[in-house]
């Protein structure tokens, strides 16, 4: 028997000697070229995975340079941004200018395809765990819309209602309804109906057989031990969780959408997402090679911090950590003033002398996400760090910015009709340029 066969046969036996267990872990991880991670939320080490994000104990922020090294991605540098600006003839989005989207996989190949007049498509998604989305959910969506606008390409948008049923204490009917509610928020952002297909997994899997066929192909390529290594699944998890990653992987391949691409399997895919979603697509990229499909390219964003500080990301499950898109101006004002972590000093006198820390101040960090004016943001940074601007003044700047953003979104969402949702979520041909 080969060593590989021996490890597969004996891996879960208590009698397996320690060196072989260690070798198995190394070998199984190398199958997908990915770092594995723990789902232990009590770890003192930095934790970044699809279900939990926290900085290492004793540190103030997530170490994104460490994630690039750990995940094996590449940094988005000035050369990439300059090339993108030249290709699309648009000023780079503030998320690129400020390194909010900071990492990528094979984005150069997407730019090559566009430069050569070849089509590509965008893919992103949302897990509908609550009726109200929060500001953190907007980051990949706002950037995806910008990419769609400047490249004039189709977008497929996955609502993983099946995932939330498997992970949350909700019924199938509840999570299915939440998907349709979240679709209203997505449409309210202004995506082009002629170029955008939004789909619920529960709907699409019953309507288009190509979706399920690709799910099956992917599932057959990934063993249970690989899934445990990549995602940290435990024996006590339900079997649906282990099967789900293939569902999130399948939209990366163009033949999953025959009504859009006519069965073509060679249309490149670009996925803008937060970096905690990368494990799904490291698996997907490995599977693509086995199936003869193109590997999806990715653009990774940092996290919008929780109101309490930069150690955690904003979470829908904690109302005090989040600004929801349904919050009133009064609620926004109250949350920022009460909960937003300050990088200022203990006293006004000390703050005037020493200035504030913009790296830790949540109000300033939020402005880097949502204030488009670079010059104004620079002035705020200089004034706050010099002590000229106080914490209250900085919070007021943020409150004004967020009130405008959230009020506009609420108004746009209120105008979205049931018929409009139906049109976006109906499988159909999309109208986009096949060439530049």
N, C-alpha and C positions, 0 to 999 in steps of 0.2 A: 504493500500500500504506500502511496506517495505521502509526503509530509502534509500536503494540502488536504488529502483525503483523511488522514489521521486527525488533523485539527477539526475538520468539519464533524467527524464522527464522535470525537471525544470532548469537544469544547465545553459542554455544559456538565460534564461529569466531575464530581468533587475530587476524584482521584487524580485528575490531570495535574502533573507536576507544574510548579510555578513558572519555570522558564518557558514551557510550552504555552501556558495561558498568556504570558506577556507577548510571546511571538505571535500568537493568534490576534491579539488586539492590534498590534502593529500591522500585520498582514491584512486584516479585514478593513482597516482604515485606508490602507493604500489602494484598495480596490477602487475607491471612488475619489482618490486624490484629495481628501478633505480632512480637516481637523474635526474630531468628534468633540462633543461637549456633554456636560452633565445638566440634568434638569433640577439639580439640588439648588433651591433658592436660598439656602443658608450658607452657601460657599463664601469664603473670604476673598476668593479670586474674582477677577472680572468675569461676569456672565453675560453673554450676548447670544441669544437663540430666539427662535420664533415665539417663545412663550414667556421669556423672562429676560430683562435687561437691567444690569446693575454694575456700577463701577466697583473696582477692587476696594477692599477695606483699607482705609487710610489714605485714599485718593479722592480728589474732588470731582473728577470728570471721567467719562469713558475715554480710554486710550485707543484712538482710532488708528494710529500708526501700528499698534500691536495687532489690531484686527487685520490690517492689510498683510502683515507678515504671517499671521495665523491662518488666514483664509486663502492666501496666495493670490490676491488680486493685485491690480496696478493702480497707482495714484493717478488722478486726472491732473496733468501738469499744464503749464502755460502753453506749451506747444499744441496740445490737444485742443485747448480752448480757442487758440488762434486759428487753427485749421477749421474748427467748427464754425467760427464766425465768418471765415472766408467762404465756406461752402454754402451756408444758408443765408448769407448776406443780412444777418441780424446781429444786434448787440447781444452778447451772451447773457442769459438769464442771471439774475442776482444770485441764484442758488449755485451757479458755476463760479461767478466772480468772487463769491465769499466762501468757497469750498464746502458748501452745504452738501452738494453732490461732489464727492471727493475721491471715489474709487470706481474702477470699472473692470470689466472682462470683455476683451475683444471689441471695444467700441471703434477701434481703428478699422476693423473689417466692415462695420456698418457704414462708416464714412467712405470707405473704398467703394462699396456697393452703390451708394448714392452718387458718388462722383462719376461712376461708370454708367449711370442711368438705370441701375437695377432697383427694383422695388424692395422695400422691407416693411415690416409692420411692428407696431407697438403692442405690448401686452403688460397689463398691470391688474391689480385686483384689490379686493376689500373683503374682510371677514365680517359679516353683519351680526355683531354680537349685541348691539344696542340700537335703539331707534335714533338716538342722537349721536352723530359723529363729532369728534373734537378737532381742535386745530392741528394736532399732530397728524391726523389722517390726511389733511390737506396737502402736506409737503410733496409726496410723490405724485399726487393728482394734479396739483398746479404745474409741476414741472412736465408731467406727461402731456398736459394740454398745450404747453408752450412748444414741446417737440412736435406735436401733431400740427400745430399752426405753421411752424417754420419749415417743416419738411413735407407737409401736405400728404401724410401717410395714414393708412387705416389703423384703428385701435380696437383691440378686443379687450373687454373689461370683465374679469371673472368675479362673481359674487359667490363666495364659498359658504353657502348656507349649510351644506352638508358637513363641512369642517366644524362649524360652530355647534351643530347638533352633537357631534362626537365629543367635543371638548367641554361644552358648557351644560349647565342644568336647564336646558330649554327643550321644548318639543320640536318635532320636525315642522309642524304647522307654524309655530312661533318664529323660528329662524327663517322660514320661507317668506313670511310676511315682512320680517326685518330687511330681507334682501330687497324687496320692492320699495320699502321706505328709504333705504340707503341709495337706491337708484335715483331717487328724486334729488338727493344731495349732489350726486355725481353729475346729473344733467344740469343742475343749477350752476355748475362751474363753467358752462358754456362750450362743452365739447360739441364738435360738428356732427350733427345727426347723420349726414351723408357719409361720414367716414368712421362712425363709431357703432360697435355692436356690444351691448351690455348683456350678460347672460347669468342666470342663476344655474348653478350646477344641477340642482334638482330638476329644473326644466330641461336644460340642454341635453342631459344624458338620455332623456326619453325621446327627444326630438331628432337628434342627429347621431346615427350609429357610429360614425367615424370617431366621435369623441370617446366612446367607450372602447372601441377597438384599439385606439392609441393608449388608453389607460391600461388595458390588458397587456399590450406589448411592453409597456414600461414596467408593470408589476412583475412580469416574468423575468426581467433583467436584474431585479434587485432582491437579494435574499433577506430573510428575517434578521440574520446576524448583521448584515450591512445596515439595514434600517435602524436597528438598535444602536449601532455605532455612530451613524450619522445624526440621528435625532434624539438619542437618549431614551428611547422607549423601554419600558419595563414589562416584565411578565404579567403584571397586574393590569396593564392598560388593555382597553378593549381592542379587538382585532381591527375595528374600523380605523383607528388612529394609524396603525401600521400600513393600512392600504391607502390612506388618503394622499400621501405625497405624490403618488402617480397622477392623481386628479389635478393637483396644482401644476404638475410638470407638463401635462398633455397640451395645454394651449400654447406652449412654446413652439409647437410644430405646425406649420401652415396647413397640412392636410387634415388637421382637426376641424378646419372651417371650409368645407367644400363649397359653400354658397358664396364665399368671399374669394377664394383662391383657386376654385375649380379642381381641387384634388392635387394641386402642386405641392411637393414636399421640399422644395428647395428655396422658399422665400425666407430670407433671414428675419430673425426676431430680435427686438431690443426691449429689454425689461427694465424700466425705472422702478426702484424699490428701496426701502430702508435696508440697511445691511444685515439686519437680523433675519431677513428672508433668504439670505444667500445659501444656507444649507440645502434648501429645496432645489436650487438651480445648479449647485455643484453636482448633486445627484443627477439632475436632468442632463447636464452637459456630458457626464460620463455615459449615460444611457444613450444619448444621441449618437455617439460613435458606434455603439453596438447595433443600433437600428439603421444606420446609414442615413441619419438625419443631420441637419445643420445644428451646431451648438448655438443656443441662444446667447446673445451678448447682454451684458448687464451694466447699469449705472446705479451706484449705491449712494444713498444719502445717510447723513448723520441723523440723530434723533432730536426731535423737539423736546427739551427737558421738561420734567414735571415742574409745577410751580414751586415746589419745595426745594429745588436745587438741581444741579447738573449731573448728579450721580445716577438719576433715574430718568426714564422717558415718561412722557405724558401717558396716562392710562385711563381708559374709559370706565374702568371699574372703581376708580377713586374720584368722586366729584370735586374734592379739594385740590386735586393735582391737575385738573383739566379746565380748559375753557371750551364749552360745547358750542356748536354752531346754532343751537337753539337758545343760548343764554341771552337774557336781556341786557341792555346797557348797564342797568343797575347791578345785575349779577356780575358782569365783567368788572365793573369798578370795585365791587366788594371783594372779589377773589384776588385781583391784583394787589390791592392795598393790604389785604389780610394775609395772603399766603405767598406771594411772590418773594422768593429769597433775595435778600439784598447783599450786594457786594460793597456797601457803604460802611463807614466807620460807626463806632458806638455813640459818638457825640458829634454835634454839628461842628464844634471847634476842631476836633480831630479830623473830621472829614474835609474841612476847608484846608487843613495843613497837609494831610496825607493823600487825599483823593480816594476814589472808589476803585474796586476791582471789577472791570468789565468782563473778565473771563468767568467769574463766578456769579455775577449779577444776572438773575433770570430775566428781568425786564429788558436789559440791554441785549441779552442773547435772543430774546423774542424779536426785538427790533431788527436784528440781522436777518431774520427769516422774512419779516413782513414789511419792512420799510424799504421801498425801492430806491429812494434818493441816496446815492452814495455820499454826496457832499454833506448832506444833513446828518447822516449817520456818523460820518467822520467827526463832525463838529460836536455831536453828542458824546462820542467816545472821549474826545480831548477834554471837553468841559467836565465830564464826570470823573475822569482819572486825575484831573488837576484839582478837583474840589470845588470848581466853580458851580457845577450843577449838583444839587442834592438828590437823595434817593427819591423823595416825594416828587420832584420835578421830572425825574426820569420815568417814574411810574405813570405820571400824567401823560407823558409823550406816548407811552405804550397804550394806555387806555384809549386815547384818541385814535390811534392807528387801528386797534382791534375793534372799537365800536364801529368804525367805518366799514371794515372788512366783514364783520359778522352781520351787521345790519343789511348790507348789500346782499349777502348770501341768503339771509332769511327772506328778503323780498323776492329774489330770483327763485328760491325754492317754492314760495307760495304760488308762483305762476305756473309751476310744472303741473301738467294735467295727467290724469290716468291714461288718456289716449297717447300722450307724448311718451310716457314710460313704456306703453305697449309697443310703440313704433321702434324705440331704441332697442327693445328686448326681443324683437322678432328676427329670427334668422333670415338674412336677405343679402343680396349683393350690395357692396359698398361702392361709392363713387370716389375714386382716387386716381392720381396720376401713376401710371406704370413706369414712367420715366421722368427724369428731372426736367 
